[in-house]
Amino acid sequence: MQQLQHKTAVITGANKGIGKATAIALAKEGVNLGFIARNGAELEALCQQLEKEYGIKAVFATADVSVREEAEAAAEAVIGQLGKVDILINNAGIAAFGTLLEMDPEEWERIIRVNLMGTYYITRKILPTILEQKEGSIINVSSTAGEKGFATGSAYCSSKFAVLGLTESLMQEVRKSNVRVTAITPSTVATDLAVNAGLKIGDEDRMMQAEDVSELILSVLQMPQRVFIKTAGIWTTNPQ
Ligand SMILES: NC(=O)c1ccc[n+]([C@@H]2O[C@H](COP(=O)([O-])OP(=O)(O)OC[C@H]3O[C@@H](n4cnc5c(N)ncnc54)[C@H](OP(=O)(O)O)[C@@H]3O)[C@@H](O)[C@H]2O)c1
């Protein structure tokens, strides 16, 4: 098992849901953290909480990751404050569902811009510092919606299929440089995103939680560096 203590990770969308659960899981392992999302007040509160509880360094920069200049400036700011980056978790994302004809083209495009372009902009800015470390990991949060299309999912599924394409291509580019690139493909998780998008949550107790996904992310990061996992799927037991 790979020890993560004193490593440095950047997580996008860390102020709630899967990103926040992952931030806590990594802080417990002694990982120093950099966060990027839009809500600065929530990110600041999380940094203070994690520094106090786990004695790690936690910094943040605000950005809408779909806006290239903002994403790049935030990535540069957290790299500057952390000094190096070993791990990147591209988690920030949005979801909305509607038939191709019903959904407003601007909403359709926004889903692509946040989920795909945001992942690309942040990765492009942070990858060089990971390569400088001569080993590292990138985890992209895709979805079961990135593996199988469904009615009303054209925008979200397109964005998450694209994240799998980006992941596999980048994996082939950097695996010889000892950088692992993995996509996580969870089914529905009980978070604000799922509730706001109208996904069926059903029995809360049996529903997959953000902490379950963060455990998977942690396990992938703890694999020996000689091993990489291309795609890690995780499904809830709650039948929907
Ligand atoms: N929940 C599910 O059922 C499920 C299943 C499979 C995959 N996923 C994926 O898991 C990831 C996390 O989702 P979640 O369920 O944890 O959702 P969530 O609780 O709504 O959290 C989403 C996070 O992304 C950030 N974010 C959203 N738009 C952003 C933008 N334009 N720029 C920067 N940050 C942005 C949010 O922060 P701000 O609002 O402050 O920016 C928030 O921290 C997403 O990629 C999602 O597609 C979720």
PDBQT file of the ligand as one rigid body, heavy atoms in Angstrom, charges set to zero:
ROOT
HETATM    1  N1  LIG A 301     -24.102  12.471  -7.136  1.00  0.00    +0.000 N 
HETATM    2  C1  LIG A 301     -24.122  11.541  -8.061  1.00  0.00    +0.000 C 
HETATM    3  O1  LIG A 301     -25.104  10.788  -8.204  1.00  0.00    +0.000 OA
HETATM    4  C2  LIG A 301     -22.929  11.341  -8.962  1.00  0.00    +0.000 A 
HETATM    5  C3  LIG A 301     -22.777  10.121  -9.623  1.00  0.00    +0.000 A 
HETATM    6  C4  LIG A 301     -21.693   9.935 -10.480  1.00  0.00    +0.000 A 
HETATM    7  C5  LIG A 301     -20.790  10.956 -10.661  1.00  0.00    +0.000 A 
HETATM    8  N2  LIG A 301     -20.964  12.158 -10.018  1.00  0.00    +0.000 N 
HETATM    9  C6  LIG A 301     -19.986  13.215 -10.259  1.00  0.00    +0.000 C 
HETATM   10  O2  LIG A 301     -19.321  13.489  -9.060  1.00  0.00    +0.000 OA
HETATM   11  C7  LIG A 301     -18.820  14.806  -9.078  1.00  0.00    +0.000 C 
HETATM   12  C8  LIG A 301     -19.171  15.506  -7.769  1.00  0.00    +0.000 C 
HETATM   13  O3  LIG A 301     -20.581  15.562  -7.683  1.00  0.00    +0.000 OA
HETATM   14  P1  LIG A 301     -21.401  15.602  -6.309  1.00  0.00    +0.000 P 
HETATM   15  O4  LIG A 301     -22.491  14.643  -6.465  1.00  0.00    +0.000 OA
HETATM   16  O5  LIG A 301     -20.484  15.528  -5.171  1.00  0.00    +0.000 OA
HETATM   17  O6  LIG A 301     -22.043  17.054  -6.478  1.00  0.00    +0.000 OA
HETATM   18  P2  LIG A 301     -22.210  18.305  -5.493  1.00  0.00    +0.000 P 
HETATM   19  O7  LIG A 301     -22.400  17.867  -4.094  1.00  0.00    +0.000 OA
HETATM   20  O8  LIG A 301     -23.229  19.175  -6.144  1.00  0.00    +0.000 OA
HETATM   21  O9  LIG A 301     -20.761  19.001  -5.603  1.00  0.00    +0.000 OA
HETATM   22  C9  LIG A 301     -20.334  19.546  -6.818  1.00  0.00    +0.000 C 
HETATM   23  C10 LIG A 301     -19.058  20.318  -6.579  1.00  0.00    +0.000 C 
HETATM   24  O10 LIG A 301     -18.603  20.850  -7.825  1.00  0.00    +0.000 OA
HETATM   25  C11 LIG A 301     -18.374  22.243  -7.693  1.00  0.00    +0.000 C 
HETATM   26  N3  LIG A 301     -18.687  22.922  -8.942  1.00  0.00    +0.000 N 
HETATM   27  C12 LIG A 301     -19.838  22.846  -9.664  1.00  0.00    +0.000 A 
HETATM   28  N4  LIG A 301     -19.744  23.634 -10.748  1.00  0.00    +0.000 NA
HETATM   29  C13 LIG A 301     -18.514  24.217 -10.711  1.00  0.00    +0.000 A 
HETATM   30  C14 LIG A 301     -17.854  25.140 -11.537  1.00  0.00    +0.000 A 
HETATM   31  N5  LIG A 301     -18.422  25.639 -12.635  1.00  0.00    +0.000 N 
HETATM   32  N6  LIG A 301     -16.610  25.525 -11.200  1.00  0.00    +0.000 NA
HETATM   33  C15 LIG A 301     -16.013  25.047 -10.094  1.00  0.00    +0.000 A 
HETATM   34  N7  LIG A 301     -16.598  24.157  -9.258  1.00  0.00    +0.000 NA
HETATM   35  C16 LIG A 301     -17.846  23.765  -9.567  1.00  0.00    +0.000 A 
HETATM   36  C17 LIG A 301     -19.297  22.688  -6.555  1.00  0.00    +0.000 C 
HETATM   37  O11 LIG A 301     -18.801  23.839  -5.887  1.00  0.00    +0.000 OA
HETATM   38  P3  LIG A 301     -19.320  25.333  -6.193  1.00  0.00    +0.000 P 
HETATM   39  O12 LIG A 301     -20.790  25.247  -6.430  1.00  0.00    +0.000 OA
HETATM   40  O13 LIG A 301     -18.932  26.117  -4.995  1.00  0.00    +0.000 OA
HETATM   41  O14 LIG A 301     -18.564  25.762  -7.418  1.00  0.00    +0.000 OA
HETATM   42  C18 LIG A 301     -19.247  21.486  -5.624  1.00  0.00    +0.000 C 
HETATM   43  O15 LIG A 301     -18.144  21.578  -4.786  1.00  0.00    +0.000 OA
HETATM   44  C19 LIG A 301     -19.406  15.459 -10.330  1.00  0.00    +0.000 C 
HETATM   45  O16 LIG A 301     -18.440  15.459 -11.362  1.00  0.00    +0.000 OA
HETATM   46  C20 LIG A 301     -20.547  14.543 -10.682  1.00  0.00    +0.000 C 
HETATM   47  O17 LIG A 301     -20.878  14.598 -12.049  1.00  0.00    +0.000 OA
HETATM   48  C21 LIG A 301     -21.994  12.357  -9.157  1.00  0.00    +0.000 A 
ENDROOT
TORSDOF 0
